[in-house]
């Protein structure tokens, strides 16, 4: 297992290089001059040119990329054009908020998704099954920004129970985490239902019933664990969606995570911020996929990694 993990970690290096090249080239294709945005539209041309030289924007693209990669290898993601602070410092302030939001949303999604899927699978085509799948369909179809705005309007504006924007307390975390979990819970519920229905038709389940085991012991003691492999795969994908969806959610709720930092960087044409946050997102996705693969071996002892 240790050798497998090390090989996977080494495999992230070329992936991160490819991601860095892609984001570097795409940023240079975006219209707009970051030096002009920073100096202001009324700035004198010599001031704008001085800023371009200061931030290395006058160098050829290959030179700019090599300088960027050299800094990354040294642990330096650059300096924000907009704020003047180092990108590493900016991300270090924001990433705990994003991880906290994604973690809480994932807990909500897993808890309600597994419960809904198990209930639906044990009562197929019943009212509970049809109702849970209808709710799942609505949840998948509703855009996360729309869900966030509706939650904000009801619980913050109309009822005044929870704060609408910002961070700092657990109350600030409630609305964005529910909004973010809203479009991931149905995915887990549908996959759990499908996987459970397949497992409940297996021979070992019929054998367990013939031995006189209670339905609860069969479902929770035998069926659930055997149905978890595809569910874990979906959870890994969903967690990636949560990180991506957090960009929209953090913008709607003015939540100070790295998603909000990325959006602000895009509007300001802040190349170092955009490049740094995208690399962090890519690294999180790859580490998450590795965790999911390692989890398989703990759920199913038959799985071994050479």
CORTANOR-V188395 format. One record per residue. PHI is phi in radians with two decimals (none if undefined). PSI is psi in whole degrees, 0 to 359 (NA if undefined). OMEGA is omega in whole degrees, -180 to 180 (NA if undefined). Layout:
# CORTANOR-V188395
phi:PHI psi:PSI omega:OMEGA
phi:PHI psi:PSI omega:OMEGA
This chain:
# CORTANOR-V188395
phi:none psi:319 omega:-180
phi:-1.09 psi:318 omega:178
phi:-1.11 psi:321 omega:179
phi:-1.11 psi:316 omega:180
phi:-1.10 psi:317 omega:179
phi:-1.10 psi:319 omega:178
phi:-1.12 psi:321 omega:179
phi:-1.17 psi:322 omega:179
phi:-1.16 psi:320 omega:177
phi:-1.14 psi:328 omega:-180
phi:-1.22 psi:342 omega:178
phi:-1.25 psi:339 omega:-176
phi:-1.10 psi:306 omega:178
phi:-1.10 psi:329 omega:178
phi:-1.13 psi:315 omega:179
phi:-1.12 psi:324 omega:177
phi:-1.11 psi:316 omega:179
phi:-1.10 psi:318 omega:179
phi:-1.12 psi:318 omega:-180
phi:-1.12 psi:321 omega:178
phi:-1.15 psi:317 omega:-179
phi:-1.11 psi:312 omega:-178
phi:-1.21 psi:326 omega:178
phi:-1.09 psi:313 omega:-178
phi:-1.23 psi:321 omega:-179
phi:-1.16 psi:323 omega:179
phi:-1.11 psi:322 omega:-179
phi:-1.26 psi:346 omega:178
phi:-1.58 psi:349 omega:-180
phi:-1.29 psi:132 omega:178
phi:-1.10 psi:147 omega:178
phi:2.06 psi:150 omega:-180
phi:-1.99 psi:112 omega:-179
phi:-1.07 psi:327 omega:179
phi:-1.14 psi:320 omega:178
phi:-1.18 psi:321 omega:178
phi:-1.12 psi:321 omega:-179
phi:-1.27 psi:321 omega:-178
phi:-1.37 psi:333 omega:-177
phi:1.78 psi:151 omega:-176
phi:-1.14 psi:334 omega:-178
phi:-1.61 psi:7 omega:-178
phi:-1.21 psi:151 omega:179
phi:-1.26 psi:150 omega:-178
phi:-1.00 psi:324 omega:-179
phi:-1.19 psi:330 omega:177
phi:-1.20 psi:317 omega:179
phi:-1.09 psi:317 omega:-180
phi:-1.13 psi:323 omega:178
phi:-1.11 psi:321 omega:178
phi:-1.18 psi:322 omega:177
phi:-1.05 psi:315 omega:180
phi:-1.16 psi:321 omega:-179
phi:-1.08 psi:321 omega:-177
phi:-1.68 psi:9 omega:176
phi:1.27 psi:20 omega:-177
phi:-1.40 psi:352 omega:179
phi:-1.57 psi:349 omega:-180
phi:-1.30 psi:155 omega:174
phi:-1.03 psi:154 omega:-176
phi:-1.00 psi:316 omega:178
phi:-1.05 psi:323 omega:179
phi:-1.18 psi:318 omega:178
phi:-1.06 psi:318 omega:-179
phi:-1.16 psi:317 omega:180
phi:-1.11 psi:322 omega:177
phi:-1.13 psi:320 omega:179
phi:-1.10 psi:314 omega:-179
phi:-1.18 psi:325 omega:177
phi:-1.09 psi:318 omega:179
phi:-1.15 psi:321 omega:180
phi:-1.09 psi:316 omega:180
phi:-1.11 psi:333 omega:177
phi:-1.50 psi:2 omega:-179
phi:1.44 psi:15 omega:-179
phi:-1.97 psi:112 omega:180
phi:-1.55 psi:6 omega:178
phi:1.76 psi:185 omega:-179
phi:-2.10 psi:135 omega:-180
phi:-1.12 psi:128 omega:177
phi:-1.17 psi:327 omega:-174
phi:-1.36 psi:314 omega:-173
phi:-1.80 psi:336 omega:-177
phi:1.51 psi:355 omega:177
phi:-1.52 psi:159 omega:178
phi:-1.18 psi:146 omega:-179
phi:-1.12 psi:322 omega:178
phi:-1.04 psi:319 omega:179
phi:-1.16 psi:316 omega:180
phi:-1.06 psi:315 omega:-179
phi:-1.19 psi:322 omega:-179
phi:-1.10 psi:330 omega:177
phi:-1.31 psi:327 omega:-172
phi:-1.64 psi:327 omega:-171
phi:-1.12 psi:327 omega:176
phi:-1.05 psi:324 omega:178
phi:-1.14 psi:316 omega:-179
phi:-1.15 psi:315 omega:180
phi:-1.13 psi:322 omega:178
phi:-1.12 psi:316 omega:179
phi:-1.10 psi:314 omega:-179
phi:-1.14 psi:321 omega:-179
phi:-1.15 psi:313 omega:-180
phi:-1.11 psi:318 omega:179
phi:-1.09 psi:321 omega:-180
phi:-1.17 psi:320 omega:178
phi:-1.06 psi:315 omega:178
phi:-1.08 psi:314 omega:-178
phi:-1.12 psi:316 omega:-179
phi:-1.16 psi:315 omega:-177
phi:-1.07 psi:307 omega:-177
phi:-1.32 psi:327 omega:180
phi:-1.16 psi:314 omega:179
phi:-1.11 psi:316 omega:-179
phi:-1.07 psi:313 omega:-180
phi:-1.12 psi:319 omega:-179
phi:-1.16 psi:320 omega:180
phi:-1.16 psi:315 omega:180
phi:-1.08 psi:317 omega:-179
phi:-1.14 psi:322 omega:-177
phi:-1.29 psi:329 omega:180
phi:-1.41 psi:346 omega:177
phi:-2.29 psi:62 omega:-174
phi:-1.07 psi:137 omega:177
phi:1.12 psi:17 omega:175
phi:-1.55 psi:180 omega:179
phi:-1.09 psi:319 omega:179
phi:-1.11 psi:320 omega:179
phi:-1.13 psi:309 omega:-178
phi:-1.11 psi:321 omega:-179
phi:-1.18 psi:317 omega:-180
phi:-1.14 psi:321 omega:179
phi:-1.25 psi:329 omega:175
phi:-1.16 psi:315 omega:177
phi:-1.09 psi:321 omega:178
phi:-1.10 psi:319 omega:179
phi:-1.10 psi:318 omega:178
phi:-1.13 psi:318 omega:-179
phi:-1.12 psi:320 omega:179
phi:-1.20 psi:325 omega:-175
phi:-1.38 psi:334 omega:-175
phi:-1.37 psi:124 omega:176
phi:-1.10 psi:145 omega:-176
phi:-1.13 psi:326 omega:180
phi:-1.20 psi:325 omega:178
phi:-1.17 psi:315 omega:178
phi:-1.04 psi:318 omega:179
phi:-1.10 psi:317 omega:180
phi:-1.15 psi:320 omega:178
phi:-1.12 psi:315 omega:178
phi:-1.08 psi:319 omega:179
phi:-1.11 psi:317 omega:-179
phi:-1.14 psi:319 omega:-177
phi:-1.32 psi:305 omega:-169
phi:-1.55 psi:340 omega:179
phi:-1.81 psi:314 omega:-176
phi:-1.46 psi:307 omega:-175
phi:-1.35 psi:309 omega:-176
phi:-1.58 psi:332 omega:180
phi:1.20 psi:25 omega:-177
phi:-1.41 psi:326 omega:-172
phi:-2.32 psi:151 omega:176
phi:-1.19 psi:147 omega:-177
phi:-1.51 psi:324 omega:-174
phi:-2.35 psi:166 omega:174
phi:1.62 psi:188 omega:-180
phi:-2.65 psi:176 omega:178
phi:2.27 psi:329 omega:179
phi:-2.24 psi:169 omega:178
phi:-1.13 psi:330 omega:179
phi:-1.10 psi:325 omega:178
phi:-1.16 psi:340 omega:-176
phi:-1.54 psi:343 omega:-171
phi:-1.15 psi:303 omega:-175
phi:-1.13 psi:312 omega:179
phi:-1.12 psi:326 omega:180
phi:-1.23 psi:323 omega:177
phi:-1.18 psi:318 omega:178
phi:-1.08 psi:319 omega:-179
phi:-1.25 psi:324 omega:179
phi:-1.30 psi:340 omega:-175
phi:-1.07 psi:327 omega:-178
phi:-1.75 psi:3 omega:176
phi:-1.92 psi:329 omega:178
phi:-0.99 psi:314 omega:180
phi:-1.06 psi:325 omega:180
phi:-1.12 psi:315 omega:179
phi:-1.15 psi:320 omega:-179
phi:-1.10 psi:315 omega:-179
phi:-1.16 psi:319 omega:179
phi:-1.18 psi:320 omega:178
phi:-1.09 psi:315 omega:179
phi:-1.05 psi:312 omega:-179
phi:-1.08 psi:315 omega:-179
phi:-1.17 psi:320 omega:180
phi:-1.16 psi:319 omega:179
phi:-1.07 psi:322 omega:178
phi:-1.18 psi:318 omega:-178
phi:-1.20 psi:321 omega:-177
phi:-1.16 psi:347 omega:176
phi:-1.63 psi:358 omega:-176
phi:-1.29 psi:160 omega:-177
phi:-1.12 psi:323 omega:-176
phi:-1.17 psi:335 omega:176
phi:-1.24 psi:318 omega:176
phi:-1.10 psi:323 omega:177
phi:-1.13 psi:319 omega:179
phi:-1.11 psi:320 omega:179
phi:-1.17 psi:322 omega:-180
phi:-1.16 psi:336 omega:178
phi:-1.42 psi:356 omega:177
phi:1.56 psi:14 omega:178
phi:-1.19 psi:147 omega:178
phi:-1.19 psi:156 omega:-179
phi:-1.10 psi:325 omega:178
phi:-1.13 psi:318 omega:179
phi:-1.15 psi:324 omega:179
phi:-1.18 psi:313 omega:-176
phi:-1.19 psi:307 omega:-174
phi:-1.51 psi:337 omega:-179
phi:-1.61 psi:335 omega:-175
phi:-2.17 psi:310 omega:-171
phi:-1.25 psi:317 omega:-173
phi:-1.07 psi:312 omega:-177
phi:-1.09 psi:321 omega:180
phi:-1.25 psi:341 omega:179
phi:-1.63 psi:359 omega:-171
phi:-1.39 psi:337 omega:-175
phi:-1.00 psi:305 omega:177
phi:-1.14 psi:331 omega:179
phi:-1.19 psi:319 omega:178
phi:-1.09 psi:321 omega:177
phi:-1.04 psi:314 omega:180
phi:-1.14 psi:322 omega:179
phi:-1.06 psi:319 omega:177
phi:-1.07 psi:316 omega:178
phi:-1.13 psi:318 omega:-179
phi:-1.12 psi:322 omega:179
phi:-1.12 psi:324 omega:174
phi:-1.09 psi:319 omega:176
phi:-1.12 psi:325 omega:178
phi:-1.08 psi:317 omega:179
phi:-1.11 psi:320 omega:177
phi:-1.22 psi:318 omega:179
phi:-1.17 psi:337 omega:179
phi:-1.13 psi:336 omega:178
phi:-1.07 psi:313 omega:179
phi:-1.21 psi:315 omega:-177
phi:-1.09 psi:316 omega:180
phi:-1.13 psi:328 omega:177
phi:-1.22 psi:316 omega:-179
phi:-1.10 psi:316 omega:-176
phi:-1.68 psi:9 omega:-178
phi:0.85 psi:44 omega:-178
phi:-1.54 psi:127 omega:-170
phi:-1.40 psi:62 omega:176
phi:-1.80 psi:186 omega:-179
phi:-1.30 psi:340 omega:174
phi:-1.13 psi:315 omega:176
phi:-1.13 psi:323 omega:177
phi:-1.10 psi:320 omega:179
phi:-1.12 psi:314 omega:180
phi:-1.09 psi:316 omega:178
phi:-1.08 psi:321 omega:179
phi:-1.15 psi:323 omega:178
phi:-1.13 psi:315 omega:-180
phi:-1.13 psi:328 omega:-179
phi:-1.59 psi:1 omega:-175
phi:0.94 psi:41 omega:-179
phi:-1.52 psi:89 omega:-174
phi:-0.96 psi:311 omega:-178
phi:-1.04 psi:320 omega:179
phi:-1.11 psi:314 omega:-178
phi:-1.11 psi:313 omega:-179
phi:-1.09 psi:317 omega:-179
phi:-1.15 psi:315 omega:-178
phi:-1.20 psi:322 omega:179
phi:-1.14 psi:320 omega:177
phi:-1.11 psi:320 omega:179
phi:-1.13 psi:317 omega:177
phi:-1.05 psi:315 omega:180
phi:-1.08 psi:318 omega:179
phi:-1.12 psi:319 omega:178
phi:-1.10 psi:318 omega:178
phi:-1.05 psi:315 omega:-177
phi:-1.20 psi:320 omega:177
phi:-1.13 psi:324 omega:178
phi:-1.14 psi:317 omega:177
phi:-1.08 psi:323 omega:178
phi:-1.13 psi:317 omega:179
phi:-1.07 psi:319 omega:179
phi:-1.09 psi:315 omega:-180
phi:-1.11 psi:320 omega:179
phi:-1.20 psi:326 omega:180
phi:-1.10 psi:327 omega:179
phi:-0.92 psi:316 omega:-176
phi:-1.14 psi:331 omega:180
phi:-1.42 psi:331 omega:179
phi:-1.36 psi:316 omega:-178
phi:-2.10 psi:107 omega:-179
phi:-1.08 psi:343 omega:-180
phi:-1.25 psi:344 omega:-178
phi:-1.53 psi:126 omega:178
phi:-2.29 psi:145 omega:177
phi:-1.95 psi:123 omega:-180
phi:-1.42 psi:NA omega:NA
